[in-house]
Amino acid sequence: MKKIRRRWEISQTWQLIFPILGALLVFLTAYTISRKLLHLFSLNNTWYEWPFTLLISIGFYFFLVWFFVWCFKKLENKWIVEEKWEMIAIFIVFAITGSVSAKLAEPLTHYIGLERESTNGWIYWPVRIFIILPIYQILLIIFGWLFGQFRFFWNFEKKMLKRMGLGFLIK
């Protein structure tokens, strides 16, 4: 535990929630991927279903942890944070925001009458992305605030809107 505290610059016990939550979410992601692979290769309902799931989940877990640590190192100098554990919180906010905004876009596209099966992909996907974009922007600020990273995400949001030519919205 001391090694984790030192590595992620954790000074208070409550800050441990972020590495623990991050590890749990990474394992959930690895488990979800392994279950998708299980169904893709039609290995479900066999005697080796759970050994396969367990081994693939563990493999993906370590790969994803390695990948995220690599990303942390690349972004460490680019993102201005006071302590390293905040990087984990930021990654969690991006993950939750992306997932929730994509989930919320589904009923909205259905509400306006666009269905994936009946609408041409060249129409469906641009409209869906256009719907996701404002949802994502709002949720990013909300989840950033909930995870104690409002200032980071507010600055990130302003920068993103300026790059998209929508900087006039924040003045």
Order of alpha helices (4+ residues) and beta strands (2+ residues): alpha-alpha-alpha-alpha-alpha-alpha
